[in-house]
Amino acid sequence: MKKTFEEVIKESIPTLVIFQHAGRNDAVEVKYIFDELKKKYEGKANVMRVDASYNEPLWTRFQVRQFPTYILFKEGQELMRESGEKTANKLSELIERGL
């Protein structure tokens, strides 16, 4: 059974949510980084992408003003956020802080 967004961010392992806009030039790069992080942290952390094109209520709820924005959640709480283009290594550091 597939978990809801709310169920995933409330888990005891960290969840990095990547808010992106598919129409932006950096969308392919963000997908590549997403795939890399998802594989690297499988079983240790969740990595999710939210396409702002289809999820305005969600990015509005979390007051995302810039794309991409990365928010790290753990047990339903926002631990930290960063915006703008980031490398996979920089985002790994973010995830590691939540482990």
C-alpha distances in whole Angstrom, upper triangle without the diagonal:
4,6,10,13,14,12,12,16,16,15,19,19,20,18,21,20,22,24,25,27,27,30,32,34,32,28,28,29,27,24,26,26,22,21,24,23,19,20,23,21,18,17,19,18,16,18,17,19,19,22,24,25,22,21,25,24,22,24,27,25,26,29,29,32,32,30,28,28,26,24,23,21,21,20,20,24,25,27,29,29,31,31,33,33,32,32,29,31,32,28,28,30,28,25,27,29,26,25
4,7,10,12,10,10,13,14,14,17,17,18,15,17,17,19,20,22,23,23,27,28,30,28,25,25,26,23,21,23,23,19,19,21,20,16,18,21,19,16,15,18,16,13,14,13,15,16,18,21,22,19,18,21,20,18,21,24,22,22,26,25,28,28,26,25,24,22,21,20,19,19,18,18,21,22,24,26,25,27,28,29,29,28,29,26,28,29,25,25,27,25,22,25,26,23,23
4,7,8,6,6,10,11,11,14,14,15,13,15,14,17,18,20,23,23,26,28,30,28,24,25,26,23,21,23,22,19,19,21,19,16,18,20,18,16,15,16,15,12,13,12,14,14,17,20,21,18,17,20,18,16,19,21,19,19,23,23,26,26,25,23,22,20,18,18,15,15,15,14,17,19,21,23,23,25,26,28,28,27,28,25,27,27,23,23,26,23,20,23,24,21,21
4,5,5,6,9,10,11,15,15,15,13,15,13,16,16,19,20,21,25,26,28,26,23,25,25,22,21,23,22,19,20,22,20,17,20,22,19,18,17,18,16,13,13,11,13,12,15,17,19,16,14,16,15,12,15,18,16,16,20,20,23,24,22,21,20,18,17,16,14,15,14,13,16,17,20,21,21,23,24,26,27,26,27,25,27,27,23,24,26,23,20,23,24,21,21
4,6,5,6,9,10,14,14,13,10,12,10,12,13,16,18,19,22,23,26,24,21,23,23,19,19,21,20,16,18,20,18,16,19,21,18,17,17,17,14,11,11,9,10,10,13,14,17,14,12,14,13,10,12,15,13,13,16,16,20,20,19,18,16,15,13,13,11,12,12,10,13,14,16,17,17,19,20,22,23,23,24,22,25,24,20,21,23,20,18,21,21,18,19
4,5,5,6,9,13,13,13,11,13,12,15,15,18,21,22,25,26,29,27,24,26,26,22,22,24,23,19,21,23,20,18,22,23,20,19,18,18,15,13,14,12,14,13,16,17,19,17,14,16,13,11,13,15,12,13,16,17,21,22,21,20,18,16,14,13,10,11,10,8,11,12,15,17,17,20,21,24,25,25,26,25,26,25,21,22,24,20,18,21,21,18,19
4,6,5,7,10,12,12,11,13,13,16,17,21,23,24,28,28,31,28,26,27,27,24,23,25,23,20,21,23,20,18,20,21,18,17,16,16,14,11,13,12,15,15,18,20,22,20,17,19,17,14,17,19,16,16,20,20,24,25,24,22,20,18,16,14,11,11,9,8,12,14,16,19,19,22,24,26,27,26,27,25,27,26,22,22,24,21,18,21,21,17,18
4,5,5,9,9,9,7,10,10,13,15,18,21,22,26,26,28,25,23,24,24,20,19,21,20,16,18,19,16,14,17,18,14,14,13,13,10,8,10,9,12,13,17,18,21,19,16,19,17,14,16,19,16,15,19,19,23,23,21,20,18,15,13,12,9,9,9,8,11,13,15,16,17,20,21,24,24,23,24,21,23,22,18,19,20,18,15,18,18,15,15
4,6,8,9,8,6,8,9,12,14,17,20,22,25,25,28,25,23,24,24,20,20,22,20,16,18,20,16,15,18,18,15,15,14,13,10,8,10,10,12,13,17,18,21,19,16,18,16,13,14,17,14,13,16,16,20,21,20,18,16,13,10,9,6,6,6,5,8,9,11,13,14,17,19,21,22,21,22,20,22,21,17,17,18,15,13,16,16,12,14
4,7,8,9,9,12,12,16,18,21,24,26,29,29,31,29,27,28,27,24,24,25,23,20,22,23,19,18,21,21,17,17,15,14,12,11,13,13,16,16,20,21,24,22,19,21,19,15,17,19,16,15,19,19,23,24,23,22,19,16,13,11,8,6,4,4,7,10,12,15,16,20,22,25,26,25,26,24,25,23,20,20,21,18,15,17,17,13,14
4,5,7,8,12,13,17,19,22,25,27,30,30,32,29,27,28,27,24,23,25,22,19,20,21,18,16,18,18,15,14,12,11,9,9,12,13,17,18,21,23,26,24,21,23,22,18,20,22,19,18,22,22,25,26,25,23,20,17,15,12,9,6,5,7,10,12,13,16,18,21,23,26,26,25,25,23,23,23,19,19,19,17,14,16,16,12,12
4,7,9,13,15,18,21,24,28,29,33,32,34,31,29,30,28,25,25,26,23,20,22,22,18,17,19,18,14,14,12,10,9,10,14,15,19,20,24,26,29,27,24,26,25,21,22,25,22,20,23,23,27,27,26,24,22,18,15,12,9,6,5,9,10,12,12,16,18,21,24,27,27,25,25,23,23,22,19,18,18,16,13,14,14,10,9
4,7,10,13,16,19,22,26,27,30,30,31,28,26,27,25,22,22,22,20,17,18,18,14,13,15,14,10,11,9,7,5,7,11,13,17,19,22,24,27,26,24,26,25,21,22,24,22,20,23,22,26,26,24,22,20,16,14,10,9,6,7,10,11,12,12,14,16,19,22,24,24,22,22,19,19,19,16,14,15,13,10,11,11,8,7
4,7,10,13,16,19,23,24,28,27,28,25,23,24,22,19,19,20,17,15,17,16,13,12,15,13,10,11,10,8,5,6,9,11,14,16,20,21,25,24,21,23,22,19,19,21,19,17,20,19,22,22,21,19,16,12,10,7,6,5,8,9,10,10,9,11,13,15,18,20,21,18,19,16,16,16,12,12,12,10,7,9,9,6,6
4,6,10,13,16,19,21,24,23,25,22,20,21,20,16,16,18,15,12,14,15,11,10,14,13,10,11,11,9,6,4,6,7,11,12,16,18,21,20,18,20,19,15,16,19,17,14,18,16,20,19,18,16,13,10,8,6,5,6,9,9,10,9,10,11,12,14,16,18,19,17,17,15,16,15,12,12,13,10,8,11,11,8,10
4,6,10,13,16,18,21,20,21,18,17,18,16,13,14,15,12,10,12,13,9,10,13,13,10,12,13,11,8,6,5,6,8,11,14,16,19,19,17,18,18,15,14,17,16,13,16,14,17,16,15,12,10,7,6,4,6,9,12,12,12,10,10,10,9,11,13,15,15,13,14,12,14,12,9,10,11,8,7,11,11,9,11
4,6,9,13,15,18,17,19,16,15,16,15,12,12,15,12,10,13,14,11,11,15,15,13,14,16,15,11,8,6,5,6,7,10,12,15,15,13,15,15,11,11,14,13,11,13,11,14,14,12,10,8,6,5,6,8,11,13,12,12,10,11,11,9,11,11,14,14,13,15,14,16,14,11,13,14,11,10,14,15,13,15
4,6,10,12,15,14,15,13,11,13,12,8,10,12,10,8,11,13,11,11,15,16,15,16,18,17,13,11,8,6,5,6,8,10,13,14,12,14,15,12,10,14,14,12,13,10,13,11,9,7,6,5,7,9,11,14,17,16,16,13,14,12,10,10,9,11,11,11,13,12,15,13,10,13,15,12,12,16,16,15,18
4,7,10,12,12,14,12,10,13,13,10,11,14,13,11,14,16,15,15,18,19,18,19,21,20,17,14,11,9,6,5,6,6,10,11,9,10,12,9,7,11,12,10,11,8,10,9,6,5,5,6,8,11,13,17,19,17,17,14,16,14,11,11,9,10,12,13,15,15,18,16,13,16,18,15,15,19,19,18,21
4,6,9,8,11,9,7,10,11,8,9,13,12,11,14,16,15,16,19,20,20,21,23,23,19,16,13,11,7,6,5,6,8,10,10,11,14,12,9,13,15,13,13,10,11,9,5,5,7,9,11,14,17,20,23,20,20,18,19,17,14,12,10,10,10,12,15,15,18,17,14,18,19,17,18,21,22,21,24
4,5,6,9,9,7,10,12,10,11,14,15,14,16,19,18,19,22,23,23,24,27,26,23,20,16,14,10,8,5,5,6,9,10,10,14,13,10,13,16,15,14,11,11,9,6,7,10,12,15,18,20,24,26,23,24,21,22,20,17,15,13,12,12,15,17,18,21,20,18,21,23,21,21,25,26,25,27
4,6,8,8,5,8,11,9,10,13,14,13,15,18,18,18,21,23,23,24,27,27,24,21,17,14,10,9,6,7,7,9,11,13,16,15,14,16,19,18,18,15,15,13,10,10,13,15,18,20,22,26,28,26,26,24,25,23,20,18,16,14,14,16,18,18,22,21,19,22,25,23,23,27,28,27,29
4,7,9,7,10,12,12,12,15,17,16,18,21,22,22,25,26,27,28,30,30,27,24,21,18,14,13,9,9,8,11,13,14,18,17,15,18,21,20,19,16,15,13,10,11,15,17,20,23,25,29,31,29,29,26,28,25,22,20,17,15,15,18,20,21,24,23,22,25,27,25,26,29,30,30,32
4,5,6,9,10,10,12,14,15,16,18,20,20,21,24,25,26,27,30,30,26,24,20,18,14,14,11,11,10,14,15,15,19,18,16,18,21,20,19,15,14,11,8,9,13,16,19,22,25,28,31,29,28,25,26,24,20,18,14,12,12,15,17,18,22,21,19,23,25,23,24,28,28,28,31
4,6,7,8,10,11,13,14,16,17,19,20,21,24,25,26,27,30,30,27,25,21,19,16,16,14,14,14,17,19,19,23,22,19,21,24,23,22,18,17,14,11,11,15,17,21,23,26,30,33,31,30,27,28,25,21,19,15,12,11,14,15,17,21,20,19,22,24,23,25,28,29,29,31
4,6,5,6,9,10,11,12,14,16,17,18,20,21,22,24,27,27,24,22,18,17,14,14,13,14,14,17,18,19,22,20,18,21,23,21,20,17,16,12,9,8,12,14,18,20,23,27,30,28,28,24,25,22,18,16,13,10,8,11,12,14,17,16,16,19,21,20,21,24,25,26,27
4,5,5,6,9,10,10,12,14,15,16,18,20,21,22,25,25,22,20,16,14,11,11,10,11,12,14,16,17,20,18,16,19,22,20,20,16,16,13,10,9,12,14,17,19,22,25,28,26,26,24,24,22,19,17,14,12,10,12,13,14,18,17,16,19,21,20,20,24,25,25,27
4,5,5,6,9,10,11,13,14,15,17,19,20,21,25,25,22,20,16,15,12,14,12,15,15,17,18,20,23,21,20,23,25,23,23,20,20,17,13,12,15,16,19,21,24,27,30,28,29,26,26,24,21,19,17,14,12,13,13,13,17,18,16,18,21,21,21,24,26,26,27
4,5,5,6,9,10,11,12,14,16,17,18,20,23,23,21,19,15,15,13,15,14,16,17,19,20,22,24,22,20,23,25,23,23,19,19,16,13,11,14,14,18,19,22,25,28,27,27,24,24,22,19,16,15,12,9,10,9,10,14,14,13,15,18,18,18,21,23,24,25
4,5,5,6,9,10,10,12,14,15,16,18,21,20,18,16,12,11,9,11,11,13,15,17,17,19,21,19,17,20,22,19,20,16,17,14,10,8,10,11,14,16,19,22,25,24,24,21,21,19,16,14,12,11,8,9,9,9,13,13,11,14,16,15,16,19,21,21,22
4,5,5,6,9,10,10,12,14,15,16,19,20,17,15,11,10,8,11,11,14,15,16,17,19,21,19,18,21,23,21,22,18,19,17,13,11,13,13,16,17,20,22,25,24,25,22,23,21,18,17,15,14,12,12,12,11,15,15,13,15,18,17,17,20,22,22,23
4,5,5,6,9,10,11,12,14,16,19,19,17,16,12,13,11,14,15,17,19,20,21,23,25,22,21,25,26,24,25,21,22,19,16,13,15,15,18,19,21,24,27,26,26,24,24,22,20,18,17,15,13,12,10,9,13,14,13,14,17,17,17,19,22,22,22
4,5,5,6,8,10,10,12,14,17,17,15,14,10,11,11,14,15,17,19,20,20,22,24,21,20,23,24,22,23,19,21,18,14,12,13,12,15,15,18,21,24,24,23,21,20,19,16,15,14,13,11,9,7,6,9,11,9,10,13,13,13,16,18,18,19
4,5,5,6,9,10,11,12,15,15,12,11,7,8,7,11,12,15,17,18,18,20,22,19,18,21,22,20,21,18,20,17,14,12,12,11,13,14,16,18,21,21,21,19,19,18,16,15,15,14,12,11,10,8,12,12,10,11,14,13,12,15,18,17,18
4,6,5,6,9,10,11,14,15,13,11,9,10,10,13,15,18,20,20,20,23,25,22,21,25,25,23,25,22,24,21,18,15,16,15,17,17,19,20,23,23,24,22,22,21,19,19,18,18,16,14,13,10,13,15,12,12,16,16,14,17,20,19,19
4,6,5,6,9,10,14,14,13,12,10,12,13,16,18,21,23,23,23,26,27,24,23,27,27,25,26,23,25,22,19,16,17,15,17,17,19,20,23,24,24,22,22,20,19,18,19,18,15,13,11,7,10,13,11,10,14,14,13,15,18,18,18
4,5,5,6,8,12,11,9,9,7,10,11,15,17,20,22,23,22,24,25,22,21,25,25,22,24,21,23,21,18,15,15,13,14,13,15,17,20,20,21,19,18,17,16,16,17,17,15,12,11,7,9,11,8,7,11,11,9,11,14,14,14
4,6,6,6,9,10,8,7,5,8,10,14,16,19,22,21,21,23,24,21,21,24,24,22,24,22,24,22,19,17,17,14,15,14,15,16,19,19,20,19,19,18,18,18,19,19,18,15,14,11,13,14,11,10,14,14,11,13,16,15,15
4,6,5,9,10,10,10,9,12,14,17,20,23,25,25,24,27,28,25,24,28,28,26,28,25,28,26,23,20,20,17,18,17,18,19,21,22,23,22,22,22,21,21,22,22,20,17,15,12,14,16,13,12,15,16,13,15,18,17,16
4,6,9,9,9,10,10,13,15,19,22,25,27,27,26,29,29,26,25,29,29,26,28,26,28,26,23,20,20,17,18,16,18,18,21,22,23,22,20,20,20,20,21,22,19,16,14,10,11,14,12,9,12,13,11,12,15,15,13
4,6,5,5,7,8,12,14,18,21,24,26,26,25,27,28,24,24,27,26,24,26,24,27,25,23,20,19,16,16,13,15,14,17,19,19,19,18,18,18,19,21,22,20,17,15,12,12,14,11,9,12,12,9,10,13,12,10
4,6,6,7,9,12,15,18,21,24,26,26,25,27,28,24,24,28,27,25,28,26,29,27,24,22,21,18,18,16,16,16,18,19,21,20,20,20,21,22,23,24,23,20,19,15,16,18,15,13,16,16,12,13,16,14,13
4,6,8,10,13,17,20,23,26,28,27,26,29,28,25,26,29,27,25,28,27,30,29,27,24,23,19,19,16,16,14,16,18,20,20,19,21,22,23,25,27,25,23,21,18,18,20,17,15,17,17,13,13,16,14,12
4,7,10,13,17,20,23,26,29,28,26,28,28,24,25,28,26,24,27,25,28,27,25,23,21,18,17,13,13,12,14,16,17,17,16,18,19,21,23,25,24,21,20,16,16,17,14,12,14,13,10,10,12,10,8
4,7,10,14,16,20,22,25,24,22,25,24,21,21,24,23,20,23,22,25,24,22,19,18,14,13,10,10,9,12,14,15,14,14,15,16,17,20,21,21,18,18,14,15,15,12,10,12,11,7,9,11,9,8
4,6,10,13,16,19,22,21,19,21,21,18,18,21,20,18,21,19,23,22,20,17,16,13,12,10,9,10,12,13,14,14,14,15,15,17,18,20,20,18,17,15,16,16,13,12,14,12,9,12,14,11,11
4,7,10,13,16,19,18,17,19,20,16,16,20,19,17,19,17,20,19,16,14,13,10,10,9,10,12,14,14,15,14,14,14,14,15,16,17,16,15,15,12,14,14,10,11,13,12,9,12,14,12,13
4,7,10,13,15,14,13,16,16,13,13,17,16,15,17,15,18,17,15,12,12,10,10,10,11,13,15,14,16,14,15,15,14,15,15,17,16,15,16,14,17,16,13,14,16,14,12,16,17,15,16
4,6,9,12,12,11,13,15,12,11,15,15,14,16,13,16,15,12,10,10,9,11,12,13,16,18,17,18,16,17,16,14,14,14,15,14,14,15,14,17,17,13,15,18,16,15,18,19,18,19
4,6,9,8,7,10,11,8,8,12,13,12,13,11,14,13,11,10,10,10,11,13,14,17,19,17,18,16,18,17,15,15,14,15,16,16,18,17,20,19,16,18,20,18,17,21,22,20,22
4,5,6,6,9,11,10,9,12,14,13,14,12,13,13,10,10,11,12,14,16,18,21,23,20,21,19,21,20,17,17,15,15,16,17,19,19,22,21,18,21,23,20,20,24,25,23,25
4,5,5,6,9,8,7,9,12,12,12,9,11,10,9,9,10,13,14,17,18,22,23,20,21,19,21,19,16,16,14,15,16,18,20,21,24,22,20,22,24,22,22,26,26,24,27
4,6,7,10,11,10,12,14,15,15,13,13,13,11,12,14,16,18,21,22,25,27,24,24,22,25,23,20,20,17,17,18,20,23,23,26,25,23,25,28,25,25,29,29,28,30
4,6,9,9,10,12,14,15,16,14,16,16,14,15,16,17,18,21,21,24,25,22,24,22,25,24,21,21,19,20,21,23,25,24,28,27,24,26,28,26,25,29,30,28,30
4,6,5,7,9,10,11,13,11,14,14,13,14,14,15,15,18,18,21,22,19,20,19,22,21,18,19,18,19,20,22,24,24,27,25,22,25,27,24,23,27,27,25,27
4,5,5,6,8,10,10,10,11,13,12,14,14,16,16,19,19,22,23,20,20,19,22,21,18,19,17,18,20,22,25,25,28,26,23,26,28,25,25,28,28,26,29
4,6,5,6,9,10,10,13,15,15,16,15,17,16,18,18,21,21,18,18,17,21,20,18,20,19,21,23,24,27,27,29,27,24,27,28,25,25,28,28,26,28
4,5,5,7,9,9,12,14,13,14,13,13,12,15,14,17,18,14,15,14,17,17,15,17,16,18,20,21,24,24,26,24,21,24,25,21,21,25,24,22,25
4,5,5,6,5,8,10,10,11,9,11,11,14,14,18,19,16,16,14,17,15,13,14,13,15,17,19,22,22,24,22,19,22,23,20,20,24,23,21,24
4,5,5,6,8,11,12,14,12,14,13,16,17,20,21,17,17,15,18,17,15,16,15,17,20,22,25,25,27,25,22,25,26,22,23,26,25,24,27
4,6,8,11,14,15,15,13,14,13,15,14,17,18,14,14,13,16,16,14,16,16,19,22,23,26,26,28,25,22,25,25,22,22,25,24,22,25
4,6,9,11,13,13,10,11,9,12,12,15,16,12,12,10,13,12,10,13,13,16,19,19,22,22,24,21,19,21,22,18,19,22,20,19,22
4,6,9,11,13,10,12,11,14,15,18,19,16,15,12,15,13,11,12,12,15,18,19,23,23,25,22,20,23,23,19,21,24,22,21,25
4,6,8,9,7,9,9,13,14,18,20,17,16,13,15,13,10,10,9,11,14,16,19,20,22,19,17,21,21,18,19,22,21,20,24
4,7,9,8,11,12,16,18,22,24,21,19,16,18,15,12,11,9,10,14,16,20,21,23,20,19,22,22,19,21,25,23,23,26
4,6,6,10,12,16,18,22,24,22,20,17,18,15,11,10,6,7,10,13,16,18,20,18,16,20,20,18,20,23,22,22,26
3,5,9,12,15,18,21,24,22,21,18,19,16,12,10,7,6,8,11,14,16,18,16,15,18,19,17,19,22,22,22,25
4,7,10,13,16,20,23,21,20,17,17,14,11,9,6,5,7,9,12,13,16,14,12,16,17,15,16,19,20,20,22
4,7,10,13,17,20,17,16,13,14,11,7,6,4,6,8,9,13,14,16,13,11,14,15,12,14,17,17,17,20
4,7,10,13,17,15,14,11,11,8,5,5,6,8,10,9,12,12,13,11,8,11,12,9,10,14,14,13,16
4,6,10,13,11,10,7,8,6,4,7,9,12,13,13,15,14,16,13,10,12,13,9,10,13,12,11,14
4,7,10,10,8,6,6,5,6,9,12,15,16,14,15,14,15,13,10,11,11,7,7,10,9,8,11
4,7,6,5,4,6,8,9,12,15,18,19,18,19,18,18,16,13,14,14,11,9,12,11,8,11
4,5,5,7,7,10,12,16,18,22,23,21,22,20,20,18,15,15,15,12,10,12,11,7,9
4,6,9,10,13,15,19,22,25,26,24,25,23,24,22,19,19,19,16,14,15,14,11,12
4,7,9,12,14,18,20,23,25,24,25,23,24,22,19,20,20,17,15,17,16,12,14
4,6,9,12,15,18,21,23,22,24,23,23,21,18,19,18,15,14,16,14,11,14
4,6,8,12,14,18,20,19,21,20,20,18,15,17,16,12,12,15,12,10,14
4,7,11,14,18,19,18,19,18,18,16,13,14,13,10,10,12,9,7,11
4,7,11,14,16,14,17,16,16,13,11,13,12,8,10,12,9,9,13
4,7,10,13,12,14,15,15,12,10,13,12,9,11,13,12,12,15
4,7,9,9,12,13,14,10,9,12,12,9,12,14,13,14,17
4,7,8,12,13,15,12,11,14,14,12,14,17,17,17,20
4,6,10,13,14,11,11,15,15,14,16,19,19,20,23
4,7,10,12,10,10,14,14,14,16,18,19,20,23
4,7,8,6,7,10,11,11,13,15,16,17,19
4,5,5,6,9,10,11,13,14,16,18,19
4,6,5,6,9,10,10,12,14,16,16
4,5,5,6,9,10,10,13,15,15
4,5,5,7,9,10,11,13,15
4,5,5,6,9,10,11,13
4,5,5,6,9,10,11
4,5,5,6,9,10
4,5,5,7,9
4,5,5,7
4,5,5
4,6
4
